[in-house]
Amino acid sequence: MLSFFRHARPAGALLLAASSLWLSGCVTAPATPASLAAPATPEEAVAQRSKERWDAMIAGDFDKAWTYAQPGYRAAVKQRDYYKRFSGASQWTAMDVRKVECESERCTVRIRLTSKVMMPPFVGKEVTGGIDEIWVREDGQWWYYQAL
């Protein structure tokens, strides 16, 4: 009887391993969270891209913010020079997309931007205001329209 168990253990281990592999093929990947799904409308896509761009701007990541500008602008203004377009008079602290209105190849985004003033006599004071941005669709992607 003892010899039976000696041979049964390796066979049982092999059967267990094979069963595990077979069952792992039945497991499905978890569903993608809705927040990671692709935007359903142009308004949603532009709102998301505008938020991403401003998150980069607020963080001071001008290299990343530059990547949201339309291709023609990026061809004329090099990534390493993009930060020069922005003065040090204020520091952005928050942004909120308020409204997006789209036509076929153009969207207007109304944002609410909060900035901290960095110039005397108002150093440290926060100012909030509305700004309209223009986004254009080119080659199936939405780009921030920035004048040269």
Stockholm file with secondary structure:
# STOCKHOLM 1.0

chainA/1-148         MLSFFRHARPAGALLLAASSLWLSGCVTAPATPASLAAPATPEEAVAQRSKERWDAMIAGDFDKAWTYAQPGYRAAVKQRDYYKRFSGASQWTAMDVRKVECESERCTVRIRLTSKVMMPPFVGKEVTGGIDEIWVREDGQWWYYQAL
#=GR chainA/1-148 SS CHHHHHHHHHHHHHHHHHHHHHHHTTCCCCCCCGGGSCCSSHHHHHHHHHHHHHHHHHHTCHHHHHTTBCHHHHHHSCGGGGGGGSCSSEEEEEEEEEEEEECSSEEEEEEEEEEEECSTTSTTCEEEEEEEEEEEEETTEEEECCCC
#=GC SS_cons         CHHHHHHHHHHHHHHHHHHHHHHHTTCCCCCCCGGGSCCSSHHHHHHHHHHHHHHHHHHTCHHHHHTTBCHHHHHHSCGGGGGGGSCSSEEEEEEEEEEEEECSSEEEEEEEEEEEECSTTSTTCEEEEEEEEEEEEETTEEEECCCC
//
